[in-house]
Amino acid sequence: MSATTEATREMTFRVYRGDPSGGMHKDYRVPISPGMVVLDAMHYVQGYQAPDLAVRWNCKAAKCGSCSAEVNGKPSLMCKTRCDALPWDQPVVVSPIRSFPLIRDLVTDVKWNYEVNKKIPAFKPKAGTDWRYSQEEADRAQEFRKCIECFLCQNVCHVLRDHDRKAQFGGPRFMVRVAGLEMHPLDDADRVPLLRGELGIGYCNITKCCTEVCPEDIHITDNAIIPLKERVVTRYYDPVARLLRAIGVIKG
């Protein structure tokens, strides 16, 4: 295929249009140029066919986390999903993420996440710390700082998506935040009771779906959730710790 032909090739985007009262997918034909991503296609639709299409985005560099959607059923960042990686012979279905209430079209209301964030105690440095730690310790905590809060992990989490247990479970994004604090070598706050209680870490059954969709390749399950689960189990379910707590030797 020549460069000219490739540059003028069209794809069909089947985009969800609607609000909380209802909606449906609507087809739009979009000319595809080399290097285009799905977000570019949505901008073309806005510019030439449906100026009222609601799309949330900001940086177009896969760092703000704003353009989360489901592309052909997969939770994805639209700015990171290349059109040439999608099938040409069938419509590309673009839908809003489904774990949060719809506002309009591809925009959802994710403010619940920020309410969960408020529950997590901030970094508390150990008294008298000299602020020195090893590179290995820094690397362990640094992985979790890469989170861009796209909430794709929250969207794909079955506890939130299929069972709507937002009142009982904080979701993988906030397990990542807690892990980044708990595993910091100089932090002195205790968030283990919060994990067992309001954040409900026990609801996670380690499906690893959150890790699979993370655009920053954070090992959410292996490096954050499992170590935090181990801390909860050691604190509350280890028989020796339970005995010591029962007789008042330890608290918490």
ChimeraX commands (.cxc) that place a marker at each C-alpha (Angstrom):
marker #1 position 0.00,0.00,0.00 radius 0.5
marker #1 position 1.39,3.43,-0.87 radius 0.5
marker #1 position 1.91,6.12,1.73 radius 0.5
marker #1 position -0.79,8.26,0.10 radius 0.5
marker #1 position -3.36,5.46,0.22 radius 0.5
marker #1 position -2.50,4.62,3.81 radius 0.5
marker #1 position -2.80,8.27,4.84 radius 0.5
marker #1 position -6.35,8.53,3.48 radius 0.5
marker #1 position -7.64,5.20,4.72 radius 0.5
marker #1 position -10.74,5.37,6.91 radius 0.5
marker #1 position -11.81,3.51,10.02 radius 0.5
marker #1 position -15.21,3.31,11.65 radius 0.5
marker #1 position -15.37,4.34,15.29 radius 0.5
marker #1 position -18.46,3.20,17.14 radius 0.5
marker #1 position -18.59,5.77,19.94 radius 0.5
marker #1 position -20.95,5.76,22.91 radius 0.5
marker #1 position -23.24,8.78,23.00 radius 0.5
marker #1 position -25.50,9.31,25.96 radius 0.5
marker #1 position -26.00,10.40,29.56 radius 0.5
marker #1 position -27.37,8.79,32.75 radius 0.5
marker #1 position -30.85,8.65,31.22 radius 0.5
marker #1 position -29.66,6.41,28.38 radius 0.5
marker #1 position -27.70,6.28,25.17 radius 0.5
marker #1 position -26.29,4.17,22.36 radius 0.5
marker #1 position -23.21,3.73,20.20 radius 0.5
marker #1 position -23.01,5.76,17.02 radius 0.5
marker #1 position -20.72,5.18,14.03 radius 0.5
marker #1 position -18.31,7.80,12.70 radius 0.5
marker #1 position -15.97,7.40,9.73 radius 0.5
marker #1 position -12.54,8.86,10.39 radius 0.5
marker #1 position -9.60,9.21,7.95 radius 0.5
marker #1 position -6.52,7.66,9.51 radius 0.5
marker #1 position -3.06,9.13,9.11 radius 0.5
marker #1 position 0.13,7.33,10.16 radius 0.5
marker #1 position 0.76,7.62,13.89 radius 0.5
marker #1 position -2.81,8.48,14.84 radius 0.5
marker #1 position -4.15,7.34,18.19 radius 0.5
marker #1 position -7.77,6.86,19.26 radius 0.5
marker #1 position -7.78,10.25,20.98 radius 0.5
marker #1 position -6.86,11.85,17.63 radius 0.5
marker #1 position -9.86,10.11,16.09 radius 0.5
marker #1 position -12.15,11.44,18.83 radius 0.5
marker #1 position -10.82,14.95,18.16 radius 0.5
marker #1 position -11.58,14.50,14.45 radius 0.5
marker #1 position -15.14,13.47,15.33 radius 0.5
marker #1 position -15.46,16.55,17.55 radius 0.5
marker #1 position -14.02,18.81,14.87 radius 0.5
marker #1 position -15.99,17.63,11.84 radius 0.5
marker #1 position -18.97,15.49,12.83 radius 0.5
marker #1 position -20.09,15.82,16.45 radius 0.5
marker #1 position -18.79,18.96,18.18 radius 0.5
marker #1 position -20.83,18.11,21.27 radius 0.5
marker #1 position -19.00,14.79,21.87 radius 0.5
marker #1 position -17.80,14.82,25.48 radius 0.5
marker #1 position -14.22,13.54,25.86 radius 0.5
marker #1 position -11.93,14.11,28.83 radius 0.5
marker #1 position -8.26,14.62,28.03 radius 0.5
marker #1 position -5.34,16.86,28.90 radius 0.5
marker #1 position -1.73,16.01,28.02 radius 0.5
marker #1 position -1.99,13.51,25.14 radius 0.5
marker #1 position 1.26,12.05,26.46 radius 0.5
marker #1 position -0.08,9.19,28.63 radius 0.5
marker #1 position 0.87,11.04,31.81 radius 0.5
marker #1 position -2.28,12.83,32.99 radius 0.5
marker #1 position -4.55,9.77,33.05 radius 0.5
marker #1 position -7.54,11.78,31.82 radius 0.5
marker #1 position -8.48,9.98,28.60 radius 0.5
marker #1 position -9.40,6.61,30.08 radius 0.5
marker #1 position -11.97,4.65,28.09 radius 0.5
marker #1 position -12.75,1.14,26.91 radius 0.5
marker #1 position -11.49,0.49,23.39 radius 0.5
marker #1 position -12.91,-2.72,21.93 radius 0.5
marker #1 position -13.76,-3.73,25.48 radius 0.5
marker #1 position -10.26,-3.18,26.89 radius 0.5
marker #1 position -9.71,-0.43,29.47 radius 0.5
marker #1 position -7.13,1.83,27.81 radius 0.5
marker #1 position -5.75,5.33,27.53 radius 0.5
marker #1 position -7.05,6.68,24.23 radius 0.5
marker #1 position -3.86,8.70,23.72 radius 0.5
marker #1 position -1.76,5.54,24.00 radius 0.5
marker #1 position -3.87,3.30,21.78 radius 0.5
marker #1 position -2.60,3.47,18.20 radius 0.5
marker #1 position -5.15,3.18,15.43 radius 0.5
marker #1 position -2.82,1.04,13.30 radius 0.5
marker #1 position -2.81,-1.56,16.09 radius 0.5
marker #1 position -6.59,-2.00,15.83 radius 0.5
marker #1 position -8.51,-4.12,13.28 radius 0.5
marker #1 position -9.32,-2.17,10.12 radius 0.5
marker #1 position -12.14,-4.42,8.94 radius 0.5
marker #1 position -14.53,-3.85,11.84 radius 0.5
marker #1 position -15.73,-0.87,13.90 radius 0.5
marker #1 position -13.56,0.25,16.80 radius 0.5
marker #1 position -15.92,0.41,19.78 radius 0.5
marker #1 position -15.14,3.27,22.17 radius 0.5
marker #1 position -17.06,3.30,25.44 radius 0.5
marker #1 position -16.77,5.03,28.83 radius 0.5
marker #1 position -15.16,3.15,31.70 radius 0.5
marker #1 position -17.90,1.30,33.55 radius 0.5
marker #1 position -17.04,1.32,37.25 radius 0.5
marker #1 position -18.08,4.93,37.73 radius 0.5
marker #1 position -21.26,6.92,37.03 radius 0.5
marker #1 position -21.62,8.30,33.54 radius 0.5
marker #1 position -21.73,12.08,33.08 radius 0.5
marker #1 position -21.99,12.19,29.29 radius 0.5
marker #1 position -20.62,10.25,26.32 radius 0.5
marker #1 position -17.07,9.15,27.27 radius 0.5
marker #1 position -16.84,11.17,30.49 radius 0.5
marker #1 position -17.47,9.54,33.85 radius 0.5
marker #1 position -17.64,10.87,37.40 radius 0.5
marker #1 position -14.56,9.60,39.25 radius 0.5
marker #1 position -14.73,11.87,42.31 radius 0.5
marker #1 position -15.33,8.86,44.58 radius 0.5
marker #1 position -11.64,8.05,44.18 radius 0.5
marker #1 position -10.60,11.35,45.72 radius 0.5
marker #1 position -12.83,10.70,48.72 radius 0.5
marker #1 position -11.01,7.41,49.28 radius 0.5
marker #1 position -7.69,9.22,48.98 radius 0.5
marker #1 position -8.61,11.49,51.89 radius 0.5
marker #1 position -8.83,8.49,54.23 radius 0.5
marker #1 position -5.17,7.57,53.81 radius 0.5
marker #1 position -2.78,9.13,56.37 radius 0.5
marker #1 position -0.05,11.16,54.73 radius 0.5
marker #1 position 3.67,10.44,55.00 radius 0.5
marker #1 position 4.85,10.67,58.61 radius 0.5
marker #1 position 8.64,10.78,59.00 radius 0.5
marker #1 position 10.19,8.84,61.85 radius 0.5
marker #1 position 11.29,11.00,64.74 radius 0.5
marker #1 position 14.96,11.89,64.58 radius 0.5
marker #1 position 15.43,10.49,61.09 radius 0.5
marker #1 position 18.58,11.44,59.22 radius 0.5
marker #1 position 16.84,11.01,55.84 radius 0.5
marker #1 position 19.28,8.40,54.59 radius 0.5
marker #1 position 18.30,5.09,53.04 radius 0.5
marker #1 position 19.57,2.66,50.42 radius 0.5
marker #1 position 18.95,2.82,46.69 radius 0.5
marker #1 position 17.16,-0.52,46.93 radius 0.5
marker #1 position 14.74,0.93,49.48 radius 0.5
marker #1 position 14.18,3.97,47.28 radius 0.5
marker #1 position 13.51,1.83,44.21 radius 0.5
marker #1 position 10.96,-0.27,46.08 radius 0.5
marker #1 position 8.83,2.75,46.97 radius 0.5
marker #1 position 9.47,4.64,43.73 radius 0.5
marker #1 position 7.55,2.18,41.54 radius 0.5
marker #1 position 4.29,3.23,43.18 radius 0.5
marker #1 position 4.94,6.92,42.52 radius 0.5
marker #1 position 4.51,6.29,38.80 radius 0.5
marker #1 position 0.71,6.06,39.14 radius 0.5
marker #1 position -1.02,8.66,36.94 radius 0.5
marker #1 position -4.49,8.05,38.42 radius 0.5
marker #1 position -6.09,7.01,35.16 radius 0.5
marker #1 position -8.26,4.69,37.29 radius 0.5
marker #1 position -8.13,1.91,34.70 radius 0.5
marker #1 position -7.21,-0.47,37.52 radius 0.5
marker #1 position -10.26,0.72,39.46 radius 0.5
marker #1 position -12.41,0.20,36.38 radius 0.5
marker #1 position -11.32,-3.38,35.75 radius 0.5
marker #1 position -11.43,-4.43,39.43 radius 0.5
marker #1 position -14.32,-6.88,39.77 radius 0.5
marker #1 position -15.00,-5.83,43.38 radius 0.5
marker #1 position -15.80,-2.30,42.21 radius 0.5
marker #1 position -17.08,-3.03,38.72 radius 0.5
marker #1 position -19.18,-6.15,39.14 radius 0.5
marker #1 position -20.14,-5.94,42.83 radius 0.5
marker #1 position -20.06,-2.15,43.38 radius 0.5
marker #1 position -18.50,-2.49,46.83 radius 0.5
marker #1 position -17.20,1.06,46.90 radius 0.5
marker #1 position -18.29,1.42,50.52 radius 0.5
marker #1 position -16.18,-1.58,51.54 radius 0.5
marker #1 position -13.15,-1.58,49.21 radius 0.5
marker #1 position -10.72,1.16,48.24 radius 0.5
marker #1 position -9.55,-0.48,45.02 radius 0.5
marker #1 position -6.09,-1.22,43.58 radius 0.5
marker #1 position -5.12,2.39,42.94 radius 0.5
marker #1 position -5.24,3.10,46.67 radius 0.5
marker #1 position -3.49,-0.12,47.60 radius 0.5
marker #1 position -0.70,1.28,45.43 radius 0.5
marker #1 position -0.76,4.57,47.32 radius 0.5
marker #1 position -0.68,2.84,50.70 radius 0.5
marker #1 position 2.14,0.58,49.53 radius 0.5
marker #1 position 4.20,3.59,48.47 radius 0.5
marker #1 position 3.84,5.01,51.98 radius 0.5
marker #1 position 4.06,1.81,54.01 radius 0.5
marker #1 position 7.18,0.65,52.20 radius 0.5
marker #1 position 8.97,3.96,52.49 radius 0.5
marker #1 position 11.90,3.30,54.84 radius 0.5
marker #1 position 11.39,6.55,56.77 radius 0.5
marker #1 position 7.60,6.47,57.19 radius 0.5
marker #1 position 6.25,5.92,60.69 radius 0.5
marker #1 position 2.47,5.95,60.20 radius 0.5
marker #1 position 0.43,2.77,60.75 radius 0.5
marker #1 position -2.08,2.11,57.97 radius 0.5
marker #1 position -2.57,-1.61,58.55 radius 0.5
marker #1 position -5.84,-1.16,60.50 radius 0.5
marker #1 position -7.13,1.01,57.65 radius 0.5
marker #1 position -6.24,-1.68,55.11 radius 0.5
marker #1 position -8.15,-4.29,57.07 radius 0.5
marker #1 position -11.07,-1.95,57.78 radius 0.5
marker #1 position -12.24,0.85,55.50 radius 0.5
marker #1 position -10.01,-0.05,52.55 radius 0.5
marker #1 position -11.12,-3.70,52.73 radius 0.5
marker #1 position -8.02,-5.32,51.29 radius 0.5
marker #1 position -9.50,-8.73,52.10 radius 0.5
marker #1 position -11.96,-8.33,49.22 radius 0.5
marker #1 position -9.15,-8.57,46.65 radius 0.5
marker #1 position -8.72,-12.14,45.42 radius 0.5
marker #1 position -5.55,-11.55,43.39 radius 0.5
marker #1 position -6.87,-11.80,39.82 radius 0.5
marker #1 position -4.08,-9.49,38.56 radius 0.5
marker #1 position -6.45,-7.77,36.11 radius 0.5
marker #1 position -5.40,-4.41,37.56 radius 0.5
marker #1 position -1.76,-5.10,36.75 radius 0.5
marker #1 position -2.64,-6.08,33.18 radius 0.5
marker #1 position -4.23,-2.72,32.34 radius 0.5
marker #1 position -1.79,-0.40,34.12 radius 0.5
marker #1 position -0.25,1.94,31.50 radius 0.5
marker #1 position 2.73,2.59,33.77 radius 0.5
marker #1 position 3.48,-1.14,34.17 radius 0.5
marker #1 position 3.23,-1.00,37.95 radius 0.5
marker #1 position 3.22,-4.51,39.41 radius 0.5
marker #1 position 0.12,-3.71,41.44 radius 0.5
marker #1 position -0.70,-7.22,42.59 radius 0.5
marker #1 position 2.73,-8.68,43.23 radius 0.5
marker #1 position 4.50,-5.62,44.63 radius 0.5
marker #1 position 1.68,-3.73,46.37 radius 0.5
marker #1 position -1.40,-5.80,47.17 radius 0.5
marker #1 position 0.22,-9.10,48.17 radius 0.5
marker #1 position 2.81,-7.51,50.54 radius 0.5
marker #1 position 0.05,-5.41,52.13 radius 0.5
marker #1 position -2.13,-8.49,52.55 radius 0.5
marker #1 position 0.80,-10.19,54.26 radius 0.5
marker #1 position 1.06,-7.31,56.72 radius 0.5
marker #1 position -2.63,-7.56,57.55 radius 0.5
marker #1 position -2.45,-11.34,57.98 radius 0.5
marker #1 position 0.64,-11.09,60.19 radius 0.5
marker #1 position -0.98,-8.41,62.36 radius 0.5
marker #1 position -4.45,-9.88,62.77 radius 0.5
marker #1 position -4.40,-13.57,61.96 radius 0.5
marker #1 position -1.04,-14.83,63.19 radius 0.5
marker #1 position -1.95,-16.96,66.27 radius 0.5
marker #1 position 0.86,-15.59,68.42 radius 0.5
marker #1 position -0.01,-11.99,67.59 radius 0.5
marker #1 position -3.68,-12.67,68.33 radius 0.5
marker #1 position -2.78,-14.11,71.74 radius 0.5
marker #1 position -0.55,-11.15,72.61 radius 0.5
marker #1 position -3.28,-8.76,71.54 radius 0.5
marker #1 position -5.87,-10.63,73.58 radius 0.5
marker #1 position -3.84,-10.31,76.76 radius 0.5
marker #1 position -2.98,-6.70,76.10 radius 0.5
marker #1 position 0.72,-7.06,75.36 radius 0.5
marker #1 position 0.29,-5.43,71.96 radius 0.5
marker #1 position -2.37,-3.13,70.57 radius 0.5
marker #1 position -3.85,-2.32,67.16 radius 0.5
marker link #1:1,2 radius 0.2
marker link #1:2,3 radius 0.2
marker link #1:3,4 radius 0.2
marker link #1:4,5 radius 0.2
marker link #1:5,6 radius 0.2
marker link #1:6,7 radius 0.2
marker link #1:7,8 radius 0.2
marker link #1:8,9 radius 0.2
marker link #1:9,10 radius 0.2
marker link #1:10,11 radius 0.2
marker link #1:11,12 radius 0.2
marker link #1:12,13 radius 0.2
marker link #1:13,14 radius 0.2
marker link #1:14,15 radius 0.2
marker link #1:15,16 radius 0.2
marker link #1:16,17 radius 0.2
marker link #1:17,18 radius 0.2
marker link #1:18,19 radius 0.2
marker link #1:19,20 radius 0.2
marker link #1:20,21 radius 0.2
marker link #1:21,22 radius 0.2
marker link #1:22,23 radius 0.2
marker link #1:23,24 radius 0.2
marker link #1:24,25 radius 0.2
marker link #1:25,26 radius 0.2
marker link #1:26,27 radius 0.2
marker link #1:27,28 radius 0.2
marker link #1:28,29 radius 0.2
marker link #1:29,30 radius 0.2
marker link #1:30,31 radius 0.2
marker link #1:31,32 radius 0.2
marker link #1:32,33 radius 0.2
marker link #1:33,34 radius 0.2
marker link #1:34,35 radius 0.2
marker link #1:35,36 radius 0.2
marker link #1:36,37 radius 0.2
marker link #1:37,38 radius 0.2
marker link #1:38,39 radius 0.2
marker link #1:39,40 radius 0.2
marker link #1:40,41 radius 0.2
marker link #1:41,42 radius 0.2
marker link #1:42,43 radius 0.2
marker link #1:43,44 radius 0.2
marker link #1:44,45 radius 0.2
marker link #1:45,46 radius 0.2
marker link #1:46,47 radius 0.2
marker link #1:47,48 radius 0.2
marker link #1:48,49 radius 0.2
marker link #1:49,50 radius 0.2
marker link #1:50,51 radius 0.2
marker link #1:51,52 radius 0.2
marker link #1:52,53 radius 0.2
marker link #1:53,54 radius 0.2
marker link #1:54,55 radius 0.2
marker link #1:55,56 radius 0.2
marker link #1:56,57 radius 0.2
marker link #1:57,58 radius 0.2
marker link #1:58,59 radius 0.2
marker link #1:59,60 radius 0.2
marker link #1:60,61 radius 0.2
marker link #1:61,62 radius 0.2
marker link #1:62,63 radius 0.2
marker link #1:63,64 radius 0.2
marker link #1:64,65 radius 0.2
marker link #1:65,66 radius 0.2
marker link #1:66,67 radius 0.2
marker link #1:67,68 radius 0.2
marker link #1:68,69 radius 0.2
marker link #1:69,70 radius 0.2
marker link #1:70,71 radius 0.2
marker link #1:71,72 radius 0.2
marker link #1:72,73 radius 0.2
marker link #1:73,74 radius 0.2
marker link #1:74,75 radius 0.2
marker link #1:75,76 radius 0.2
marker link #1:76,77 radius 0.2
marker link #1:77,78 radius 0.2
marker link #1:78,79 radius 0.2
marker link #1:79,80 radius 0.2
marker link #1:80,81 radius 0.2
marker link #1:81,82 radius 0.2
marker link #1:82,83 radius 0.2
marker link #1:83,84 radius 0.2
marker link #1:84,85 radius 0.2
marker link #1:85,86 radius 0.2
marker link #1:86,87 radius 0.2
marker link #1:87,88 radius 0.2
marker link #1:88,89 radius 0.2
marker link #1:89,90 radius 0.2
marker link #1:90,91 radius 0.2
marker link #1:91,92 radius 0.2
marker link #1:92,93 radius 0.2
marker link #1:93,94 radius 0.2
marker link #1:94,95 radius 0.2
marker link #1:95,96 radius 0.2
marker link #1:96,97 radius 0.2
marker link #1:97,98 radius 0.2
marker link #1:98,99 radius 0.2
marker link #1:99,100 radius 0.2
marker link #1:100,101 radius 0.2
marker link #1:101,102 radius 0.2
marker link #1:102,103 radius 0.2
marker link #1:103,104 radius 0.2
marker link #1:104,105 radius 0.2
marker link #1:105,106 radius 0.2
marker link #1:106,107 radius 0.2
marker link #1:107,108 radius 0.2
marker link #1:108,109 radius 0.2
marker link #1:109,110 radius 0.2
marker link #1:110,111 radius 0.2
marker link #1:111,112 radius 0.2
marker link #1:112,113 radius 0.2
marker link #1:113,114 radius 0.2
marker link #1:114,115 radius 0.2
marker link #1:115,116 radius 0.2
marker link #1:116,117 radius 0.2
marker link #1:117,118 radius 0.2
marker link #1:118,119 radius 0.2
marker link #1:119,120 radius 0.2
marker link #1:120,121 radius 0.2
marker link #1:121,122 radius 0.2
marker link #1:122,123 radius 0.2
marker link #1:123,124 radius 0.2
marker link #1:124,125 radius 0.2
marker link #1:125,126 radius 0.2
marker link #1:126,127 radius 0.2
marker link #1:127,128 radius 0.2
marker link #1:128,129 radius 0.2
marker link #1:129,130 radius 0.2
marker link #1:130,131 radius 0.2
marker link #1:131,132 radius 0.2
marker link #1:132,133 radius 0.2
marker link #1:133,134 radius 0.2
marker link #1:134,135 radius 0.2
marker link #1:135,136 radius 0.2
marker link #1:136,137 radius 0.2
marker link #1:137,138 radius 0.2
marker link #1:138,139 radius 0.2
marker link #1:139,140 radius 0.2
marker link #1:140,141 radius 0.2
marker link #1:141,142 radius 0.2
marker link #1:142,143 radius 0.2
marker link #1:143,144 radius 0.2
marker link #1:144,145 radius 0.2
marker link #1:145,146 radius 0.2
marker link #1:146,147 radius 0.2
marker link #1:147,148 radius 0.2
marker link #1:148,149 radius 0.2
marker link #1:149,150 radius 0.2
marker link #1:150,151 radius 0.2
marker link #1:151,152 radius 0.2
marker link #1:152,153 radius 0.2
marker link #1:153,154 radius 0.2
marker link #1:154,155 radius 0.2
marker link #1:155,156 radius 0.2
marker link #1:156,157 radius 0.2
marker link #1:157,158 radius 0.2
marker link #1:158,159 radius 0.2
marker link #1:159,160 radius 0.2
marker link #1:160,161 radius 0.2
marker link #1:161,162 radius 0.2
marker link #1:162,163 radius 0.2
marker link #1:163,164 radius 0.2
marker link #1:164,165 radius 0.2
marker link #1:165,166 radius 0.2
marker link #1:166,167 radius 0.2
marker link #1:167,168 radius 0.2
marker link #1:168,169 radius 0.2
marker link #1:169,170 radius 0.2
marker link #1:170,171 radius 0.2
marker link #1:171,172 radius 0.2
marker link #1:172,173 radius 0.2
marker link #1:173,174 radius 0.2
marker link #1:174,175 radius 0.2
marker link #1:175,176 radius 0.2
marker link #1:176,177 radius 0.2
marker link #1:177,178 radius 0.2
marker link #1:178,179 radius 0.2
marker link #1:179,180 radius 0.2
marker link #1:180,181 radius 0.2
marker link #1:181,182 radius 0.2
marker link #1:182,183 radius 0.2
marker link #1:183,184 radius 0.2
marker link #1:184,185 radius 0.2
marker link #1:185,186 radius 0.2
marker link #1:186,187 radius 0.2
marker link #1:187,188 radius 0.2
marker link #1:188,189 radius 0.2
marker link #1:189,190 radius 0.2
marker link #1:190,191 radius 0.2
marker link #1:191,192 radius 0.2
marker link #1:192,193 radius 0.2
marker link #1:193,194 radius 0.2
marker link #1:194,195 radius 0.2
marker link #1:195,196 radius 0.2
marker link #1:196,197 radius 0.2
marker link #1:197,198 radius 0.2
marker link #1:198,199 radius 0.2
marker link #1:199,200 radius 0.2
marker link #1:200,201 radius 0.2
marker link #1:201,202 radius 0.2
marker link #1:202,203 radius 0.2
marker link #1:203,204 radius 0.2
marker link #1:204,205 radius 0.2
marker link #1:205,206 radius 0.2
marker link #1:206,207 radius 0.2
marker link #1:207,208 radius 0.2
marker link #1:208,209 radius 0.2
marker link #1:209,210 radius 0.2
marker link #1:210,211 radius 0.2
marker link #1:211,212 radius 0.2
marker link #1:212,213 radius 0.2
marker link #1:213,214 radius 0.2
marker link #1:214,215 radius 0.2
marker link #1:215,216 radius 0.2
marker link #1:216,217 radius 0.2
marker link #1:217,218 radius 0.2
marker link #1:218,219 radius 0.2
marker link #1:219,220 radius 0.2
marker link #1:220,221 radius 0.2
marker link #1:221,222 radius 0.2
marker link #1:222,223 radius 0.2
marker link #1:223,224 radius 0.2
marker link #1:224,225 radius 0.2
marker link #1:225,226 radius 0.2
marker link #1:226,227 radius 0.2
marker link #1:227,228 radius 0.2
marker link #1:228,229 radius 0.2
marker link #1:229,230 radius 0.2
marker link #1:230,231 radius 0.2
marker link #1:231,232 radius 0.2
marker link #1:232,233 radius 0.2
marker link #1:233,234 radius 0.2
marker link #1:234,235 radius 0.2
marker link #1:235,236 radius 0.2
marker link #1:236,237 radius 0.2
marker link #1:237,238 radius 0.2
marker link #1:238,239 radius 0.2
marker link #1:239,240 radius 0.2
marker link #1:240,241 radius 0.2
marker link #1:241,242 radius 0.2
marker link #1:242,243 radius 0.2
marker link #1:243,244 radius 0.2
marker link #1:244,245 radius 0.2
marker link #1:245,246 radius 0.2
marker link #1:246,247 radius 0.2
marker link #1:247,248 radius 0.2
marker link #1:248,249 radius 0.2
marker link #1:249,250 radius 0.2
marker link #1:250,251 radius 0.2
marker link #1:251,252 radius 0.2
view
